[in-house]
Amino acid sequence: MTPPVTPEEVLARLRREPDVEAPDLVAVDATDRLLLDTAEDLAARRVAVVDDAYGALTLGAVAAGARDVRVHQDLLVGERALAANAARTGLTGTYRSLPLDGDLLDGATLVLAKAPKGLDALRELTELAAAAAAPDVVVLVGGRVKHMTLGMNDVLRAGFTDVAATLARQKSRLLVARGPRPGIQSSFPRCRHDDALDLDVCAHGAAFAGTRVDDGTRLLLRALDGAAPDARTAVDLGCGTGVLAAVLSRPRPDLTVTATDQSAAAVASARATLARAGLDRVRVTRDDAAADLPDASVDLVVCNPPFHLGAAVVTGAADRLFAAAARVLRPGGELWAVWNNRLPHKAALRRLVGPTRVAASDRRFTVSVSTRR
């Protein structure tokens, strides 16, 4: 196959793999194209890319001539899709994947970012860019118009003197920030003491729920006192900020606990939470659905799976985690999960894991216990 030579030829070859492929799902969207079309003099820029879904921004910038491209993607599936697309287009080795920190933004003159779901994630990016990027940096933050809010402008203005919005194109819009304010430093991870749990919960900007402990997690925690008393190994699957792993591990020093999540922000947050609690014995890994854990190697899995995709209530992500739990659990091992009452998870748990009973419930959530066949 002839190597692509233009940005458009590169974009035409991108795929979502290993994420879900479907005719109505795309690897390159209107926001990607607007960001690339708005960026000027890419060949002369030091480019930092944040939350590039499948590699369109990174590889598009490389194809346009950028030579110092650094990228951070929160989700592991995004990193893997970018690597696969780089191989597909002959652009392997043309960028560097880095954590979301000062090294990513150091001296950058152009930042291309997809608008995050929460303001704290944008706040962390703003603080890092203002502190570490070049004085003449241009920050372009793009998203669907319906998801862009005035609060995003306010967050960017806290770090930059000049913030403006572009005109919309194909239902996407950009915020453009210039002029880093002096003296800005990163305030993440942020930590807050939870009195009910007697635990400092730490969170980076993109971590689900931030420093708050959601109601479903609290219900699961109240039910966990009697979970698998003979267990020697446990996994917090989709660990978020590490609250479940911390509360499970703290009274059981002989329990070997692994906390795992595919989100880089979640992993960094969990490590901070566990360090503050003095629970360095808990291993924290970045992994997709526990893929690096051996089959039938675990006695206990705890899980508070995601149930939203945007505003929609969905079951697919939870089903993947339930199937992963079934794979890593030993026969007779237990999966303790909490889920929204509106979802048909009990049938899925019986099918994917084994016999399932209800351990606790309230008007919104159910805690279930499934025993591995």
C-alpha positions as a printed Julia matrix, in Angstrom:
373×3 Matrix{Float64}:
   0.0     0.0    0.0
   1.38    3.42  -0.96
   2.09    5.57   2.11
  -0.28    8.54   2.45
   1.28   11.92   1.72
  -1.38   14.46   2.72
  -3.37   14.98   5.92
  -6.6    14.1    4.11
  -5.14   10.83   2.86
  -4.02   10.02   6.39
  -7.45   10.78   7.85
  -9.13    8.61   5.22
  -7.22    5.54   6.46
  -7.94    5.87  10.17
 -10.03    3.25  11.98
 -11.45    2.97  15.5
  -9.88   -0.47  16.13
  -9.54   -1.83  18.84
 -12.6     0.18  19.9
 -16.04   -0.7   18.56
 -16.35   -0.5   14.76
 -19.78    0.17  13.27
 -21.11    1.96  10.2
 -22.48    4.86  12.27
 -19.29    5.3   14.35
 -16.36    7.27  12.93
 -12.63    7.55  13.66
 -12.51   11.17  12.44
 -15.23   13.65  13.3
 -16.11   17.25  12.41
 -14.32   18.58  15.5
 -11.07   16.85  14.5
 -11.26   18.46  11.05
 -12.09   21.91  12.44
  -9.14   21.77  14.85
  -6.71   20.76  12.1
  -8.08   23.3    9.63
  -7.84   26.13  12.19
  -4.29   25.31  13.31
  -1.78   27.51  11.47
   1.83   26.8   10.47
   1.84   23.27  11.84
   5.29   22.6   10.37
   6.73   25.38  12.55
   4.91   24.43  15.74
   5.77   22.38  18.79
   2.47   20.55  19.09
   0.83   19.01  22.17
  -2.35   16.99  21.61
  -4.79   16.11  24.41
  -7.49   13.42  24.22
  -7.13   12.56  20.56
  -9.81    9.88  20.25
  -8.26    7.68  17.55
  -5.26    9.6   16.25
  -6.78   12.1   13.81
  -5.23   15.14  15.5
  -1.83   13.58  16.13
  -1.36   11.95  12.74
  -3.05   14.81  10.9
  -0.59   17.24  12.46
   2.36   14.99  11.56
   1.13   14.72   7.97
   0.88   18.53   7.84
   4.57   18.81   8.74
   4.69   18.98  12.53
   7.87   17.38  13.85
   7.68   17.63  17.64
   4.3    16.1   18.43
   3.47   14.95  21.96
   0.12   13.4   22.84
  -1.82   12.41  25.94
  -4.93   10.23  25.75
  -6.8     9.43  28.93
  -8.26    6.15  27.68
  -5.99    3.21  26.93
  -8.18    2.2   23.98
  -7.37    5.58  22.42
  -3.63    5.0   22.78
  -3.95    1.61  21.15
  -6.08    2.97  18.3
  -3.52    5.72  17.67
  -0.69    3.16  17.58
  -2.66    0.96  15.17
  -3.47    3.92  12.92
   0.14    5.09  12.96
   1.19    1.64  11.75
  -1.6     1.66   9.16
  -0.42    4.98   7.74
   3.33    4.41   8.01
   3.69    7.06  10.75
   4.88    4.9   13.64
   7.53    6.72  15.67
   6.46   10.21  14.61
   4.96   11.21  17.98
   5.48   10.64  21.71
   2.79    9.5   24.14
   3.21   11.17  27.54
   1.32   11.55  30.81
  -0.74   14.7   31.35
   1.97   16.75  33.04
   4.45   19.55  32.45
   6.6    17.49  30.09
   3.67   17.12  27.7
   3.16   20.9   27.5
   6.78   22.04  27.97
   7.55   24.71  25.38
   4.5    23.86  23.28
   3.46   26.58  20.85
   0.22   24.87  19.81
  -2.16   22.76  21.88
  -4.92   20.79  20.14
  -7.5    19.41  22.55
 -10.89   17.79  22.37
 -13.2    19.43  24.91
 -13.45   17.19  28.0
 -16.75   16.2   29.59
 -16.07   17.97  32.87
 -14.76   21.4   33.76
 -12.14   20.0   36.14
 -10.46   18.14  33.27
 -10.3    21.4   31.29
  -9.06   23.21  34.41
  -6.17   20.78  34.81
  -5.2    21.2   31.14
  -5.48   25.0   31.44
  -3.23   25.13  34.48
  -0.6    22.87  32.93
  -0.6    24.74  29.62
  -0.39   28.16  31.27
   2.48   26.99  33.48
   4.57   25.04  30.97
   3.78   26.05  27.39
   5.6    28.75  25.43
   4.55   32.4   25.99
   3.2    32.55  22.43
   1.21   29.31  22.72
  -2.17   29.0   21.03
  -4.59   26.61  22.72
  -7.44   25.26  20.57
 -10.18   23.38  22.42
 -12.86   21.86  20.18
 -16.17   20.12  20.71
 -19.73   19.73  19.59
 -21.68   22.97  20.02
 -24.28   21.29  22.22
 -21.57   20.25  24.67
 -19.71   23.59  24.82
 -20.62   25.82  27.78
 -19.8    29.33  28.95
 -18.15   27.72  31.96
 -15.4    26.48  29.64
 -14.59   30.07  28.65
 -14.33   31.01  32.33
 -11.97   28.11  33.05
  -9.68   29.06  30.17
  -9.71   32.73  31.23
  -8.34   31.72  34.61
  -5.13   30.7   32.81
  -5.09   32.89  29.69
  -5.67   36.58  29.04
  -7.32   36.18  25.62
 -10.13   33.65  25.09
 -12.48   33.7   22.1
 -14.86   31.32  20.34
 -14.87   30.56  16.63
 -17.93   30.35  14.44
 -19.59   26.94  14.37
 -18.99   24.54  11.51
 -20.83   21.25  11.09
 -22.14   21.61  14.66
 -18.62   21.95  16.1
 -16.92   24.99  17.6
 -13.5    25.92  18.99
 -12.35   27.99  21.93
  -9.05   29.78  21.24
  -6.85   30.81  24.19
  -3.7    32.95  24.09
  -1.51   34.8   26.56
  -0.66   32.53  29.52
  -1.12   34.31  32.84
   2.02   34.39  35.02
   2.26   32.4   38.22
  -0.2    29.65  37.3
   0.56   26.26  38.85
  -1.25   22.94  38.66
  -3.62   22.3   41.58
  -4.11   18.61  40.73
  -4.56   16.07  42.07
  -7.03   17.65  44.45
  -7.82   15.82  47.69
 -10.8    16.05  50.04
 -11.38   14.24  53.29
 -14.52   12.1   53.37
 -15.65   12.05  56.98
 -17.95    9.04  56.59
 -15.14    6.91  55.21
 -12.3     8.63  57.1
 -10.45    8.72  53.78
  -8.76   11.42  51.72
 -10.14   11.03  48.19
  -7.77   12.4   45.54
  -8.68   13.1   41.94
  -7.19   14.42  38.73
  -9.46   16.48  36.51
 -10.78   13.7   34.27
 -11.5    11.23  37.08
 -15.17   10.22  37.38
 -16.93   11.98  40.31
 -13.76   13.85  41.26
 -13.18   13.92  45.02
 -16.84   13.08  45.65
 -17.9     9.52  46.51
 -21.03    8.72  44.5
 -24.1     7.18  46.11
 -23.73    3.83  44.34
 -20.2     3.4   45.66
 -21.37    4.22  49.19
 -24.09    1.57  49.01
 -21.57   -1.02  47.81
 -19.12   -0.06  50.55
 -21.76   -0.54  53.25
 -22.42   -4.05  51.93
 -18.78   -5.09  51.59
 -18.1    -5.92  55.25
 -18.96   -9.57  54.73
 -17.63   -9.97  51.2
 -15.73  -13.22  50.59
 -14.13  -13.45  54.08
 -11.76  -16.22  52.97
 -10.52  -14.31  49.9
  -6.78  -13.87  49.51
  -6.8   -11.89  46.25
  -9.14   -9.12  45.11
  -9.53   -6.72  42.19
 -11.17   -3.3   42.08
 -12.26   -3.41  38.44
 -12.68    0.06  36.94
 -11.21    1.54  40.1
 -11.77    5.25  39.48
 -10.21    7.2   42.36
  -9.43    4.0   44.28
 -12.04    4.37  47.03
 -13.27    0.76  46.83
  -9.73   -0.59  46.82
  -8.79    1.54  49.82
 -11.8     0.65  51.96
 -11.54   -3.04  51.02
  -7.82   -3.25  51.74
  -7.59   -1.16  54.91
  -9.1    -3.67  57.4
  -7.72   -6.74  55.58
  -3.89   -6.52  55.51
  -3.6   -10.13  54.29
  -5.74   -9.43  51.22
  -3.74   -8.78  48.05
  -5.63   -6.06  46.17
  -5.17   -4.84  42.6
  -6.92   -1.69  41.39
  -7.22   -1.34  37.63
  -8.73    1.12  35.17
  -8.14    2.08  31.52
  -8.29    5.81  32.36
  -4.91    7.43  33.02
  -6.61   10.03  35.23
  -8.27    7.29  37.27
  -5.0     5.39  37.74
  -3.13    8.53  38.82
  -5.99    9.46  41.15
  -6.16    5.98  42.71
  -2.42    6.01  43.33
  -2.73    9.37  45.08
  -5.71    8.22  47.18
  -3.99    5.02  48.24
  -0.71    6.8   49.0
  -2.51    9.28  51.26
  -4.1     6.32  53.06
  -0.74    4.59  53.51
  -1.91    1.66  51.39
   1.11    1.28  49.13
   0.59   -2.48  49.18
  -2.35   -2.06  46.77
  -1.14   -2.47  43.19
  -2.62    0.01  40.7
  -2.46   -0.75  36.97
  -3.71    0.84  33.77
  -5.44   -1.94  31.88
  -8.48   -2.5   29.69
 -11.03   -4.79  31.38
  -8.32   -6.58  33.41
  -6.76   -7.98  30.22
  -3.33   -8.37  31.88
  -4.64  -10.47  34.78
  -4.46  -14.27  34.42
  -7.6   -16.35  34.05
  -9.07  -17.83  37.26
  -6.56  -16.0   39.47
  -8.77  -13.9   41.77
 -11.09  -14.68  44.71
 -13.04  -11.41  44.82
 -13.88   -8.65  42.32
 -15.6    -5.38  43.27
 -17.0    -3.17  40.55
 -19.02    0.01  40.1
 -19.31   -0.06  36.29
 -20.11    2.98  34.13
 -23.69    3.15  32.92
 -23.72    6.39  30.91
 -22.47    7.16  27.4
 -23.04   10.89  27.27
 -26.65   11.33  28.37
 -27.72    7.83  27.34
 -28.03    4.95  29.8
 -26.2     1.94  28.33
 -25.17   -1.57  29.33
 -22.3    -2.44  26.98
 -19.42   -1.13  29.11
 -20.75   -2.9   32.2
 -21.18   -6.17  30.33
 -17.51   -6.02  29.26
 -16.45   -5.63  32.88
 -18.77   -8.4   34.04
 -17.28  -10.73  31.41
 -13.79   -9.7   32.51
 -14.67  -10.47  36.13
 -15.93  -13.9   35.11
 -12.66  -14.6   33.33
 -10.35  -13.62  36.2
 -12.43  -15.14  39.03
 -11.71  -18.63  40.25
 -14.69  -21.02  40.37
 -16.59  -20.06  43.51
 -15.12  -16.54  43.49
 -17.46  -13.6   43.96
 -18.23  -10.46  41.98
 -19.73   -7.69  44.12
 -21.19   -5.02  41.84
 -23.41   -1.98  42.18
 -25.65   -0.78  39.37
 -28.53    1.5   38.51
 -31.91   -0.1   39.14
 -33.1     0.82  35.65
 -30.61   -1.53  34.03
 -31.19   -5.26  33.36
 -27.85   -6.27  34.85
 -29.11   -9.15  36.97
 -29.85  -11.26  33.91
 -26.48  -10.35  32.37
 -24.66  -11.25  35.57
 -26.34  -14.64  35.74
 -25.45  -15.29  32.13
 -21.87  -14.0   32.21
 -20.76  -14.89  35.75
 -23.11  -17.24  37.56
 -25.82  -17.38  40.25
 -26.63  -13.86  41.42
 -28.35  -12.52  44.51
 -29.15   -9.04  45.81
 -27.09   -8.0   48.83
 -28.45   -4.45  49.24
 -30.65   -1.97  47.43
 -32.21    1.47  47.7
 -34.46    3.52  45.44
 -31.69    4.07  42.87
 -29.1     1.31  43.15
 -28.69   -2.42  43.65
 -25.7    -4.28  45.06
 -25.45   -7.79  43.69
 -23.26  -10.78  44.47
 -22.5   -13.2   41.64
 -20.7   -16.48  42.25
 -18.44  -17.75  39.49
 -19.58  -21.1   38.15
